[in-house]
């Protein structure tokens, strides 16, 4: 169980105040990739041959002295920029494949990567918290409030190898360093119909096959509207001032004027003859006999063949617990006002089947009822 493969397959999780003493493979990988990204990929004729490129890598990433199984890991030679080191763009994939092959077969083992005694632990994360000295217990304690930050910038992690290879080999630019991929060029799609032109630079030339006047011919101005304009050939869309926009005549609508349709009274009233504010046109309601309520307002006139009143009524419930289930009906239009008939709603289970029933309210209950009423008048 103590052979190298078994040791590498097991792990323990520790929380320590000090980070691991060394992570040679993680550090070496980061240094190698950072150096490789600074190599310029150029179409100039003055570029390195593949053999010279490999020699440059060996020169910069060979340890300072040989390693022995018992000696501590020695650092790579100091990381230095390649200066004007250039590789040919046409063969960039071949050069980078050679660099990755050298790392896998030569440099990784020379740098001590994978050495079990030195890499018996690795850093997963740093947790930063604030501590204060407790003079009573003579120990360090967490500061209040507890604020912890997690730092995973030095954590080694593994991505799918082929994904990394394809990303690295395809992520190239000519006459520059390797970097993010540029957006792909348009595949040459040309739009047609209401929208014309190439995919990346198109214009709306029509709306539902009705042409739009080009802005070069009639540039739109601030505050203008897009309107349809009839022409001998059929018509088109064009930018016009709001005052010049065509307006269809409006006929079949309800107008809020005294001669056609108007609200003549509104408010929340109590059936004891009082009303709340605001109250429109002195609307009042007063309880009568048999569950009837007499409603009137200023300038009330009994309807005749020349006009009619529309009455809208809702019972007002001050709270859900005290609400009375009510049924409200219009009684009749009389000389001094109109009447409403209020009944209490209930459910009867006589005979075994639930049935909705309506019964009268007593005088005290009726006087306490609040109603929201709106009365409208329209001419015949």
C-alpha positions as CSV (number, residue, x, y, z in Angstrom):
1,X,0.0,0.0,0.0
2,X,3.0,2.3,0.3
3,X,4.0,2.2,-3.4
4,X,3.9,5.5,-5.2
5,X,0.7,4.9,-7.1
6,X,-1.2,4.0,-3.9
7,X,0.1,7.1,-2.1
8,X,-1.0,9.3,-5.0
9,X,-4.5,7.8,-5.0
10,X,-5.3,8.7,-1.4
11,X,-5.6,12.1,0.3
12,X,-6.3,13.8,3.6
13,X,-7.9,17.3,4.0
14,X,-6.0,19.6,6.4
15,X,-6.7,23.1,7.6
16,X,-3.3,24.8,8.3
17,X,-2.1,28.4,9.0
18,X,0.8,28.0,6.6
19,X,0.5,27.1,2.9
20,X,2.2,24.0,1.5
21,X,6.0,24.5,1.3
22,X,6.1,23.8,-2.5
23,X,3.9,23.1,-5.5
24,X,6.6,22.6,-8.2
25,X,4.3,21.2,-10.9
26,X,1.7,23.9,-10.5
27,X,4.3,26.7,-10.5
28,X,6.2,25.2,-13.4
29,X,3.1,24.8,-15.6
30,X,2.1,28.4,-15.0
31,X,5.6,29.7,-15.8
32,X,5.9,27.7,-18.9
33,X,2.5,28.7,-20.3
34,X,3.1,32.4,-19.4
35,X,6.4,32.4,-21.3
36,X,5.0,30.5,-24.3
37,X,2.2,33.1,-24.6
38,X,4.7,35.9,-25.1
39,X,6.2,34.2,-28.3
40,X,5.2,36.2,-31.3
41,X,3.4,34.4,-34.2
42,X,4.4,36.3,-37.3
43,X,4.2,36.2,-41.0
44,X,7.6,37.9,-41.4
45,X,10.4,35.9,-43.0
46,X,12.7,36.5,-40.0
47,X,11.5,33.7,-37.8
48,X,13.1,30.8,-35.9
49,X,13.5,27.3,-37.3
50,X,11.9,24.6,-35.3
51,X,15.3,23.4,-34.0
52,X,16.2,26.9,-32.8
53,X,12.8,27.2,-31.1
54,X,13.3,24.0,-29.2
55,X,16.8,25.1,-28.2
56,X,15.4,28.4,-26.8
57,X,12.9,26.4,-24.7
58,X,15.6,24.1,-23.4
59,X,17.9,27.0,-22.5
60,X,15.2,28.8,-20.5
61,X,13.6,25.9,-18.8
62,X,16.5,23.6,-17.8
63,X,17.1,23.4,-14.0
64,X,20.2,25.2,-12.8
65,X,21.8,22.0,-11.6
66,X,21.0,18.2,-11.9
67,X,18.6,16.8,-9.4
68,X,19.2,13.7,-7.3
69,X,16.4,11.7,-5.6
70,X,17.4,13.0,-2.2
71,X,18.1,16.6,-3.0
72,X,15.5,19.4,-2.7
73,X,13.9,20.7,-5.9
74,X,15.9,23.4,-7.6
75,X,14.1,26.2,-9.4
76,X,14.0,26.5,-13.2
77,X,16.3,29.1,-14.7
78,X,14.9,32.6,-14.3
79,X,11.9,33.3,-16.4
80,X,12.9,35.9,-19.1
81,X,10.8,37.2,-22.0
82,X,11.7,35.9,-25.4
83,X,12.4,39.4,-26.7
84,X,11.9,39.4,-30.5
85,X,11.5,35.6,-30.6
86,X,9.2,34.8,-33.5
87,X,7.8,31.6,-35.0
88,X,6.2,31.4,-38.5
89,X,2.4,31.7,-38.6
90,X,2.0,29.0,-41.2
91,X,3.7,26.5,-38.9
92,X,2.5,27.8,-35.5
93,X,0.6,24.7,-34.7
94,X,3.6,22.5,-35.5
95,X,5.8,24.6,-33.3
96,X,3.4,24.6,-30.3
97,X,2.9,20.9,-30.6
98,X,6.7,20.5,-30.3
99,X,6.7,22.8,-27.3
100,X,4.0,20.7,-25.5
101,X,5.8,17.5,-26.4
102,X,9.1,18.8,-24.9
103,X,7.2,19.8,-21.7
104,X,5.6,16.3,-21.5
105,X,8.7,14.2,-22.3
106,X,11.6,16.4,-21.0
107,X,10.9,19.5,-19.0
108,X,8.3,18.2,-16.6
109,X,10.5,15.5,-15.2
110,X,13.6,17.8,-15.1
111,X,11.7,20.4,-13.0
112,X,10.9,17.7,-10.3
113,X,7.2,17.7,-11.0
114,X,5.5,14.6,-9.6
115,X,8.0,14.1,-6.8
116,X,6.0,12.6,-4.0
117,X,7.9,13.9,-0.9
118,X,7.7,17.5,-2.2
119,X,4.1,17.3,-3.3
120,X,2.6,15.3,-0.4
121,X,0.1,18.2,-0.1
122,X,-1.3,20.9,-2.3
123,X,-3.1,24.2,-1.6
124,X,-6.8,24.1,-2.3
125,X,-7.7,27.6,-1.0
126,X,-6.8,30.3,1.5
127,X,-9.4,31.4,4.0
128,X,-8.7,34.9,5.3
129,X,-10.4,36.0,8.6
130,X,-9.7,38.7,11.2
131,X,-8.5,37.7,14.6
132,X,-8.4,39.7,17.9
133,X,-6.5,38.9,21.1
134,X,-8.8,38.0,24.0
135,X,-7.1,39.3,27.2
136,X,-9.4,37.3,29.5
137,X,-8.6,33.9,28.0
138,X,-5.2,34.7,26.5
139,X,-6.2,33.3,23.1
140,X,-6.8,34.6,19.6
141,X,-10.5,34.6,18.7
142,X,-12.5,35.5,15.6
143,X,-13.3,39.2,15.3
144,X,-17.0,40.1,15.3
145,X,-18.7,40.3,12.9
146,X,-17.1,37.3,11.3
147,X,-16.0,38.1,7.7
148,X,-14.2,35.4,5.7
149,X,-12.8,35.7,2.2
150,X,-11.8,32.7,0.0
151,X,-8.7,32.9,-2.2
152,X,-8.4,30.1,-4.8
153,X,-5.9,31.9,-7.1
154,X,-3.1,29.4,-6.4
155,X,-5.3,26.3,-6.4
156,X,-4.3,23.6,-8.9
157,X,-7.1,22.2,-11.0
158,X,-7.4,20.0,-14.0
159,X,-9.3,20.5,-17.3
160,X,-9.9,18.0,-20.1
161,X,-6.5,17.7,-21.8
162,X,-7.8,17.7,-25.4
163,X,-10.0,20.8,-24.7
164,X,-6.8,22.6,-23.5
165,X,-4.9,21.5,-26.6
166,X,-7.5,22.6,-29.0
167,X,-8.0,25.9,-27.2
168,X,-4.3,26.6,-27.2
169,X,-3.6,25.6,-30.8
170,X,-6.6,27.4,-32.2
171,X,-6.3,30.5,-30.1
172,X,-3.6,32.2,-32.2
173,X,-3.2,35.6,-34.0
174,X,-0.8,36.4,-36.7
175,X,1.8,39.2,-35.9
176,X,1.0,39.2,-32.3
177,X,0.9,37.0,-29.2
178,X,-1.6,34.2,-28.5
179,X,-4.7,35.7,-27.0
180,X,-8.5,35.5,-27.1
181,X,-10.2,34.4,-30.2
182,X,-11.7,37.1,-32.4
183,X,-15.4,36.8,-33.3
184,X,-15.8,34.7,-36.4
185,X,-16.4,36.5,-39.6
186,X,-19.8,36.6,-41.0
187,X,-20.5,33.5,-43.2
188,X,-21.7,35.8,-46.0
189,X,-25.4,35.6,-45.3
190,X,-27.5,38.3,-47.0
191,X,-31.0,39.0,-45.7
192,X,-34.0,39.7,-47.9
193,X,-37.7,40.6,-47.4
194,X,-38.5,43.4,-45.0
195,X,-34.8,43.4,-43.9
196,X,-32.0,43.8,-46.6
197,X,-28.3,43.7,-46.6
198,X,-25.5,41.5,-45.0
199,X,-26.1,40.0,-41.6
200,X,-23.7,42.4,-39.7
201,X,-24.9,45.6,-41.5
202,X,-28.6,45.5,-42.5
203,X,-31.5,47.9,-42.7
204,X,-35.3,47.6,-42.5
205,X,-36.5,48.4,-45.9
206,X,-40.2,47.5,-45.5
207,X,-42.8,46.6,-42.9
208,X,-45.1,43.8,-43.9
209,X,-43.9,44.3,-47.5
210,X,-44.9,48.0,-47.5
211,X,-41.7,49.9,-48.3
212,X,-40.1,52.3,-45.9
213,X,-38.7,55.5,-47.4
214,X,-34.9,55.4,-47.1
215,X,-33.5,57.8,-44.5
216,X,-31.1,59.2,-47.0
217,X,-34.1,60.5,-49.1
218,X,-36.0,61.7,-46.1
219,X,-33.9,61.8,-42.9
220,X,-36.1,61.5,-39.7
221,X,-36.2,64.5,-37.3
222,X,-36.4,64.7,-33.6
223,X,-40.0,63.8,-32.3
224,X,-41.2,62.6,-35.7
225,X,-43.4,59.5,-36.1
226,X,-43.4,56.7,-38.6
227,X,-46.7,56.9,-40.5
228,X,-48.2,55.3,-43.6
229,X,-48.7,57.6,-46.5
230,X,-50.9,56.7,-49.5
231,X,-49.3,57.2,-52.9
232,X,-50.5,56.5,-56.5
233,X,-48.4,53.3,-56.4
234,X,-50.0,52.1,-53.2
235,X,-48.2,53.7,-50.3
236,X,-45.1,53.7,-48.1
237,X,-43.9,54.3,-44.5
238,X,-42.3,57.7,-43.9
239,X,-41.2,59.9,-41.0
240,X,-43.6,62.8,-40.4
241,X,-44.3,65.4,-37.7
242,X,-47.1,64.4,-35.2
243,X,-49.3,67.2,-36.5
244,X,-49.0,65.8,-40.1
245,X,-49.7,62.2,-39.1
246,X,-53.0,60.9,-40.7
247,X,-55.8,60.6,-38.1
248,X,-58.8,58.4,-38.8
249,X,-62.2,60.0,-37.8
250,X,-63.4,58.7,-34.4
251,X,-67.2,58.1,-34.3
252,X,-68.2,55.0,-32.3
253,X,-66.9,56.0,-28.9
254,X,-68.4,57.2,-25.6
255,X,-67.7,60.9,-25.1
256,X,-67.6,62.3,-21.5
257,X,-69.7,65.3,-22.3
258,X,-73.1,66.4,-20.7
259,X,-75.0,65.8,-23.9
260,X,-73.9,62.2,-24.5
261,X,-72.5,60.4,-21.5
262,X,-71.4,61.8,-18.1
263,X,-70.9,60.8,-14.5
264,X,-73.4,62.7,-12.4
265,X,-72.8,61.3,-8.9
266,X,-70.3,59.1,-7.0
267,X,-69.0,58.4,-3.6
268,X,-69.0,56.0,-0.6
269,X,-72.2,56.5,1.5
270,X,-73.6,54.9,4.6
271,X,-77.3,54.0,4.6
272,X,-78.0,56.1,7.7
273,X,-77.9,59.2,5.5
274,X,-74.2,60.1,6.0
275,X,-71.4,60.0,3.4
276,X,-67.6,60.1,3.4
277,X,-65.2,62.4,1.5
278,X,-64.7,62.9,-1.3
279,X,-68.3,62.9,-2.4
280,X,-69.4,63.9,-5.9
281,X,-72.6,65.9,-6.3
282,X,-74.1,65.4,-2.8
283,X,-74.7,61.7,-3.1
284,X,-76.7,60.3,-0.1
285,X,-78.4,57.0,0.8
286,X,-81.0,56.4,3.6
287,X,-82.4,53.2,4.8
288,X,-86.1,52.6,4.5
289,X,-88.4,49.6,5.2
290,X,-88.1,46.1,4.0
291,X,-84.4,46.3,3.2
292,X,-84.9,49.3,0.8
293,X,-82.4,52.2,0.5
294,X,-83.4,55.5,-1.0
295,X,-80.5,57.1,-3.0
296,X,-80.5,60.7,-4.4
297,X,-78.1,63.4,-5.4
298,X,-78.2,67.1,-6.4
299,X,-80.0,67.8,-9.7
300,X,-81.6,64.3,-9.7
301,X,-84.4,64.1,-12.3
302,X,-86.6,61.1,-12.8
303,X,-85.5,59.5,-16.1
304,X,-87.9,59.7,-19.1
305,X,-87.6,58.8,-22.8
306,X,-84.9,61.4,-23.4
307,X,-82.2,59.9,-21.0
308,X,-81.3,57.1,-18.7
309,X,-79.2,56.5,-15.5
310,X,-76.7,53.7,-15.2
311,X,-76.1,52.7,-11.5
312,X,-73.1,50.8,-10.3
313,X,-73.0,49.6,-6.6
314,X,-70.5,47.7,-4.5
315,X,-71.0,46.9,-0.8
316,X,-68.0,48.2,1.2
317,X,-66.4,45.8,3.7
318,X,-64.3,47.5,6.4
319,X,-62.7,44.2,7.3
320,X,-63.1,40.6,6.1
321,X,-64.4,39.3,9.5
322,X,-67.2,41.8,9.8
323,X,-68.4,41.7,6.2
324,X,-72.0,40.9,5.5
325,X,-72.7,38.8,2.3
326,X,-75.1,41.1,0.6
327,X,-77.2,41.0,-2.6
328,X,-77.9,44.4,-4.1
329,X,-80.6,45.1,-6.7
330,X,-82.0,48.2,-8.3
331,X,-85.5,48.9,-7.2
332,X,-87.1,51.7,-9.2
333,X,-86.4,55.3,-10.4
334,X,-88.8,57.6,-8.5
335,X,-89.5,61.3,-8.4
336,X,-86.9,62.2,-5.8
337,X,-84.4,59.4,-6.3
338,X,-84.0,55.7,-6.9
339,X,-84.2,52.8,-4.6
340,X,-81.9,49.8,-3.9
341,X,-83.1,46.5,-2.4
342,X,-80.5,44.9,-0.1
343,X,-80.7,41.3,1.2
344,X,-78.5,39.1,3.3
345,X,-77.2,36.0,1.5
346,X,-76.9,32.7,3.2
347,X,-76.7,29.0,2.6
348,X,-79.5,26.5,3.5
349,X,-78.8,22.8,3.9
350,X,-82.5,21.9,4.3
351,X,-83.2,18.7,2.4
352,X,-79.5,17.7,2.4
353,X,-78.5,19.9,-0.6
354,X,-76.7,23.3,0.0
355,X,-78.8,26.1,-1.4
356,X,-78.1,29.9,-1.6
357,X,-80.9,31.9,0.0
358,X,-81.5,35.6,0.5
359,X,-83.2,37.1,3.6
360,X,-84.0,40.7,4.9
361,X,-81.7,42.8,7.0
362,X,-83.1,44.4,10.2
363,X,-83.2,48.1,10.5
364,X,-80.0,48.4,12.6
365,X,-78.0,46.3,10.2
366,X,-79.3,48.2,7.2
367,X,-78.3,51.6,8.6
368,X,-74.7,50.4,9.1
369,X,-74.2,49.2,5.5
370,X,-71.7,51.2,3.4
371,X,-72.1,51.3,-0.4
372,X,-69.8,52.6,-3.1
373,X,-72.0,54.1,-5.8
374,X,-71.4,55.6,-9.2
375,X,-74.3,57.0,-11.3
376,X,-73.8,57.9,-15.0
377,X,-76.2,59.5,-17.4
378,X,-76.5,59.1,-21.1
379,X,-78.7,60.8,-23.6
380,X,-81.1,59.0,-25.8
